[in-house]
Amino acid sequence: MKKLRITLLAFCILGSLAVQAQNRYWALSPLKKFDATNPTISNLPGILNTCSANNITPGTQGLFDANGTPVFYVHHDQIYDRNGQVRGTIPGIGTGNRAFYCILGLHIVPVPNGRCGEYYVIYARQFIVGAGNSTNSYEVGALRVTVDANQNISVSNTRHSLTYPNGGTLHAGIGTALSQEYTTPNNNKERMLYVNFRSDGARPGHPENDQVVKIKVTNTGLARDGGFGVFPSSTTVWGRSLELSPNQRYLAWIQNMGGFHIMVVDLQNNTTQAIRILGFTLGIHSEIEFGVNNNDIYVTTGQGIVKTSLSNPQSISFILGTSATHYEGQLEMGPNNQLYATARNNQLY
């Protein structure tokens, strides 16, 4: 299964890389590059990693120049340079079978208030603190990668990370959504990272329910910024669907609350809206994408891709799909406001 991840490119070295509002080149899992201008899919060099846990596909993310040449890219815990050579590794924590858990939620973004050519590789994963499966936790981390004028990279030995207890065994529920860079009242630059954690709630002192947390991404690293509380034990938040609207006002995900819904939080006033997609099957494989108007919502279902909207959630239209072909795919809005979807048959539409 391929997973789309769009990298929005911003670079300050004169003449070397272009600034694009919508990048035409995407990194796909596993280790592939998509060119939206042709469109074509080609392989990126490297070693594929399946992580072995529940057949989960590890995260892949890439930064490309204006000609589509990779500047650097990440697959699972390996950071590759433009020639496909490993130049850094996201380090493990603790003891136990760390390789069992895929690194997910990868983002590559310029470091806020950073120097020219400084980027963060941001990731999320489940890991084992000690021996056995009774001490699982979550980690969200950021690693600096610096690109010079010749597009050579260096990976910092310093990693910023936050840990959250009790990952249980459902690490496939990790989801992330990263905001655009914004300016704070004291004139600093930062981003907001939203992360969903699944929790089994089986042990004292650990969160008993699923939750969505907020993390500030700043020049000095990562900082906790609260979250949306914990959810009743009767609900299940499927975080892999976590998605921000283009205007950054709405955050949405799939939630099971006596039936699967699209849950939407208005980040301006903290109100919520639950949208039921009647006649179609939502579930753990569903993926969400907002339209460019910040109102339309596209979602993969057991029958294919459908569209609804915040303003008229009762209006549901069928877009594409046959049976469950697109159910396990992902959605991204690409150049010229075109919607792209991966599918179970490894095709991109």
C-alpha positions as CSV (number, residue, x, y, z in Angstrom):
1,M,0.0,0.0,0.0
2,K,1.3,3.4,-0.9
3,K,0.9,6.4,1.3
4,L,0.9,9.9,-0.1
5,R,2.8,12.7,1.7
6,I,3.1,16.1,0.1
7,T,6.1,18.1,1.1
8,L,5.7,21.9,0.6
9,L,9.1,23.2,-0.4
10,A,10.6,26.4,1.1
11,F,14.3,27.1,0.8
12,C,16.5,30.2,1.0
13,I,19.7,29.3,-0.8
14,L,19.8,31.4,-3.9
15,G,19.0,29.6,-7.2
16,S,19.1,26.1,-5.8
17,L,15.5,25.3,-4.9
18,A,12.1,26.8,-5.7
19,V,9.3,27.9,-3.4
20,Q,6.1,26.3,-4.4
21,A,2.6,26.7,-3.0
22,Q,1.8,23.1,-4.1
23,N,4.7,20.9,-4.8
24,R,4.5,18.6,-7.8
25,Y,6.8,15.9,-6.4
26,W,5.7,13.7,-3.5
27,A,7.3,10.8,-1.6
28,L,5.2,7.7,-1.5
29,S,5.6,4.6,0.7
30,P,7.4,2.4,0.1
31,L,10.3,4.5,-1.3
32,K,8.8,5.9,-4.4
33,K,8.5,9.4,-6.0
34,F,5.4,10.7,-7.7
35,D,5.6,13.4,-10.3
36,A,2.2,15.1,-10.7
37,T,3.2,16.8,-14.0
38,N,3.4,13.6,-16.0
39,P,2.1,11.7,-13.9
40,T,4.7,9.0,-13.3
41,I,5.9,7.0,-10.3
42,S,9.6,6.0,-9.9
43,N,11.6,4.2,-7.3
44,L,13.9,5.9,-4.8
45,P,17.0,4.0,-3.8
46,G,17.1,2.5,-0.3
47,I,16.1,-0.5,1.8
48,L,12.4,-1.2,2.3
49,N,11.3,-1.7,5.9
50,T,8.0,-3.4,6.7
51,C,8.5,-3.1,10.5
52,S,6.8,-6.5,10.8
53,A,4.0,-5.2,13.1
54,N,0.5,-5.9,11.9
55,N,1.8,-5.5,8.3
56,I,2.0,-1.7,8.9
57,T,3.7,0.4,6.2
58,P,6.3,2.7,7.6
59,G,6.3,6.4,6.9
60,T,8.1,7.9,3.9
61,Q,8.7,11.6,3.3
62,G,10.8,13.6,0.9
63,L,12.1,17.1,0.1
64,F,12.5,17.7,-3.7
65,D,14.0,20.6,-5.6
66,A,12.1,22.4,-8.5
67,N,13.3,19.7,-11.0
68,G,12.1,16.8,-8.9
69,T,15.5,15.8,-7.7
70,P,15.4,14.6,-4.1
71,V,17.4,16.8,-1.7
72,F,16.9,14.3,1.1
73,Y,14.2,11.8,2.1
74,V,13.2,9.6,5.0
75,H,11.9,6.0,5.1
76,H,11.2,4.6,8.5
77,D,14.3,5.5,10.6
78,Q,16.7,6.1,7.7
79,I,17.6,9.5,6.3
80,Y,18.9,9.4,2.8
81,D,20.8,12.0,0.8
82,R,20.1,12.9,-2.8
83,N,22.3,10.0,-4.0
84,G,20.4,7.4,-1.9
85,Q,23.1,7.1,0.8
86,V,22.1,6.9,4.4
87,R,23.3,10.0,6.2
88,G,21.5,9.6,9.5
89,T,19.2,7.4,11.5
90,I,16.4,8.3,13.9
91,P,17.8,6.7,17.1
92,G,16.0,4.2,19.2
93,I,15.0,4.5,22.9
94,G,15.2,2.0,25.7
95,T,15.4,-1.7,25.4
96,G,13.3,-4.4,23.7
97,N,12.2,-4.9,20.1
98,R,12.2,-1.3,18.9
99,A,12.4,-2.2,15.2
100,F,9.0,-3.9,15.6
101,Y,7.3,-0.5,15.6
102,C,7.1,1.6,12.5
103,I,8.0,5.3,12.4
104,L,4.9,7.1,11.2
105,G,3.7,10.7,10.9
106,L,6.7,11.9,9.1
107,H,7.0,15.6,8.2
108,I,9.9,17.6,6.7
109,V,9.6,21.4,7.3
110,P,12.0,24.4,7.7
111,V,13.0,25.0,11.3
112,P,11.0,28.0,12.6
113,N,13.3,30.9,12.9
114,G,16.1,28.6,11.7
115,R,19.1,29.3,9.6
116,C,19.1,29.0,5.9
117,G,18.8,25.3,4.9
118,E,17.8,24.0,8.4
119,Y,14.9,21.5,8.4
120,Y,13.2,19.4,11.0
121,V,12.3,15.7,10.3
122,I,9.3,15.3,12.6
123,Y,8.1,11.8,13.4
124,A,5.9,9.8,15.8
125,R,6.1,6.1,16.9
126,Q,5.4,3.6,19.6
127,F,8.4,2.3,21.5
128,I,9.2,0.0,24.4
129,V,10.8,1.5,27.5
130,G,11.7,-1.8,29.2
131,A,11.5,-5.5,28.6
132,G,8.1,-7.0,27.6
133,N,5.0,-5.3,26.2
134,S,3.8,-3.9,29.5
135,T,5.8,-0.7,29.2
136,N,4.9,0.6,25.8
137,S,4.8,4.3,25.2
138,Y,4.6,6.9,22.4
139,E,7.3,9.2,21.3
140,V,7.1,12.4,19.1
141,G,10.5,13.6,18.0
142,A,12.2,16.2,15.8
143,L,15.7,15.8,14.2
144,R,17.5,18.7,12.5
145,V,18.9,18.2,9.0
146,T,21.0,21.0,7.4
147,V,21.3,21.4,3.6
148,D,24.2,23.4,2.2
149,A,24.5,25.3,-1.1
150,N,25.5,22.1,-2.9
151,Q,22.6,20.2,-1.5
152,N,24.8,18.1,0.8
153,I,23.1,17.2,4.1
154,S,24.3,16.8,7.6
155,V,22.1,15.2,10.3
156,S,22.3,16.6,13.9
157,N,23.2,14.3,16.8
158,T,20.7,16.3,18.9
159,R,17.1,15.1,18.9
160,H,14.2,16.8,20.5
161,S,11.5,14.4,21.8
162,L,8.5,14.0,24.0
163,T,7.1,10.8,25.4
164,Y,3.5,9.8,26.3
165,P,2.7,6.7,28.3
166,N,0.8,3.6,27.4
167,G,0.8,2.9,23.7
168,G,-0.7,-0.5,24.1
169,T,-0.4,-2.6,21.0
170,L,-2.4,-0.4,18.6
171,H,0.4,1.7,17.2
172,A,-1.3,1.8,13.8
173,G,-3.6,4.4,15.4
174,I,-0.9,7.0,15.4
175,G,-1.9,10.0,13.3
176,T,-0.4,13.5,12.8
177,A,-1.4,16.8,11.3
178,L,1.1,19.7,11.1
179,S,0.0,23.4,10.8
180,Q,1.5,26.0,8.6
181,E,4.1,28.3,10.1
182,Y,2.6,31.2,12.0
183,T,4.0,34.3,13.9
184,T,3.4,34.5,17.6
185,P,2.6,37.8,19.4
186,N,6.3,38.1,20.4
187,N,7.2,37.9,16.7
188,N,8.6,34.3,16.8
189,K,7.8,31.6,14.3
190,E,6.3,28.3,15.2
191,R,4.0,25.5,14.1
192,M,1.4,23.4,15.9
193,L,1.5,19.6,15.6
194,Y,-1.6,17.5,16.4
195,V,-1.0,13.9,17.2
196,N,-3.6,11.2,18.0
197,F,-2.7,8.3,20.4
198,R,-4.5,5.1,20.8
199,S,-4.6,3.9,24.5
200,D,-5.6,0.5,26.0
201,G,-6.1,2.0,29.4
202,A,-5.2,-1.2,31.2
203,R,-2.7,0.0,33.7
204,P,-2.9,2.5,36.6
205,G,-1.4,5.9,36.0
206,H,-1.8,5.8,32.2
207,P,-4.4,7.6,30.1
208,E,-7.4,5.4,29.9
209,N,-8.7,6.6,26.6
210,D,-7.8,7.8,23.1
211,Q,-6.7,11.4,22.9
212,V,-5.5,14.1,20.5
213,V,-2.6,16.1,21.9
214,K,-1.1,19.5,20.7
215,I,2.6,20.1,20.4
216,K,4.4,23.4,19.6
217,V,7.2,23.1,17.1
218,T,9.7,25.9,17.7
219,N,13.3,26.7,17.0
220,T,14.3,25.1,20.3
221,G,12.4,21.8,19.6
222,L,9.0,20.5,20.8
223,A,6.8,21.6,23.7
224,R,3.6,20.2,25.0
225,D,0.6,22.4,24.5
226,G,-2.3,20.5,25.9
227,G,-4.9,18.7,23.8
228,F,-8.5,17.8,23.3
229,G,-8.8,15.8,26.5
230,V,-9.5,12.1,26.6
231,F,-12.4,10.4,24.9
232,P,-15.0,8.1,26.6
233,S,-14.0,4.4,26.7
234,S,-16.8,3.6,24.4
235,T,-15.2,5.6,21.5
236,T,-12.3,4.9,19.3
237,V,-10.3,7.6,17.6
238,W,-8.7,6.4,14.4
239,G,-5.8,8.9,14.2
240,R,-4.4,7.9,10.9
241,S,-7.1,10.1,9.4
242,L,-6.1,13.2,11.2
243,E,-6.4,16.2,8.8
244,L,-6.2,20.0,9.0
245,S,-8.2,22.3,6.6
246,P,-6.2,24.5,4.3
247,N,-7.1,27.6,6.3
248,Q,-6.0,25.8,9.5
249,R,-9.3,26.4,11.2
250,Y,-10.7,22.8,11.2
251,L,-9.2,19.6,12.4
252,A,-10.9,16.3,11.5
253,W,-10.6,12.6,12.2
254,I,-12.6,9.4,12.1
255,Q,-14.2,8.5,15.4
256,N,-16.3,5.5,16.5
257,M,-19.1,6.8,18.7
258,G,-21.8,4.2,18.4
259,G,-20.9,4.1,14.7
260,F,-18.1,5.7,12.7
261,H,-18.3,9.5,12.2
262,I,-16.2,12.3,10.8
263,M,-15.4,14.4,13.9
264,V,-14.5,18.0,13.1
265,V,-13.2,20.5,15.7
266,D,-13.4,24.2,15.0
267,L,-10.0,25.4,16.4
268,Q,-11.2,29.0,16.7
269,N,-14.0,28.3,19.1
270,N,-13.4,24.7,20.1
271,T,-16.8,23.5,19.0
272,T,-17.2,20.1,17.4
273,Q,-19.4,18.6,14.7
274,A,-20.0,14.9,14.0
275,I,-20.8,14.0,10.4
276,R,-22.4,10.6,9.6
277,I,-21.8,9.3,6.1
278,L,-25.1,7.5,5.6
279,G,-25.1,4.7,3.0
280,F,-21.3,4.2,3.1
281,T,-19.0,2.3,5.3
282,L,-16.5,4.3,7.4
283,G,-13.9,2.5,9.5
284,I,-10.3,2.1,10.6
285,H,-9.0,2.4,7.0
286,S,-10.9,5.6,6.1
287,E,-8.9,8.7,5.2
288,I,-10.0,12.4,5.1
289,E,-9.0,15.3,2.9
290,F,-10.4,18.8,2.9
291,G,-11.3,20.6,-0.3
292,V,-9.5,23.9,-1.1
293,N,-12.7,25.8,-0.1
294,N,-12.2,24.5,3.6
295,N,-15.8,23.3,3.4
296,D,-15.8,20.2,1.3
297,I,-14.6,16.9,2.9
298,Y,-13.5,13.9,0.9
299,V,-13.3,10.5,2.6
300,T,-12.5,7.0,1.6
301,T,-15.2,4.4,2.4
302,G,-15.8,0.7,1.9
303,Q,-17.5,1.6,-1.4
304,G,-15.1,4.2,-2.7
305,I,-14.4,7.9,-2.3
306,V,-17.3,10.2,-1.3
307,K,-17.7,13.9,-0.7
308,T,-19.7,15.8,2.0
309,S,-19.3,19.3,3.5
310,L,-19.4,21.1,6.8
311,S,-22.2,23.4,5.6
312,N,-24.4,20.6,4.3
313,P,-23.3,17.3,5.8
314,Q,-26.5,15.6,4.7
315,S,-25.4,16.1,1.1
316,I,-23.2,13.1,0.2
317,S,-22.0,12.4,-3.4
318,F,-20.0,9.5,-4.8
319,I,-16.7,10.4,-6.4
320,L,-14.7,7.3,-7.4
321,G,-14.3,3.7,-6.5
322,T,-15.3,0.1,-7.0
323,S,-16.0,-2.1,-3.9
324,A,-13.2,-1.7,-1.3
325,T,-10.4,-0.9,-3.8
326,H,-9.9,2.6,-2.5
327,Y,-10.8,1.9,1.1
328,E,-7.2,1.4,2.3
329,G,-5.9,4.3,0.2
330,Q,-5.0,7.9,1.1
331,L,-6.1,11.2,-0.3
332,E,-4.2,14.4,-1.0
333,M,-5.1,17.6,-2.8
334,G,-2.5,18.3,-5.4
335,P,-1.6,21.0,-8.0
336,N,-4.5,22.7,-9.8
337,N,-6.9,21.6,-7.1
338,Q,-6.8,18.0,-8.3
339,L,-7.6,15.2,-5.8
340,Y,-5.2,12.3,-5.8
341,A,-5.9,8.9,-4.2
342,T,-3.9,5.7,-3.7
343,A,-5.7,2.4,-3.7
344,R,-5.4,-1.2,-2.6
345,N,-4.5,-2.2,-6.2
346,N,-1.3,0.0,-5.9
347,Q,-2.7,2.5,-8.5
348,L,-2.7,6.2,-8.1
349,Y,-5.8,8.0,-9.3
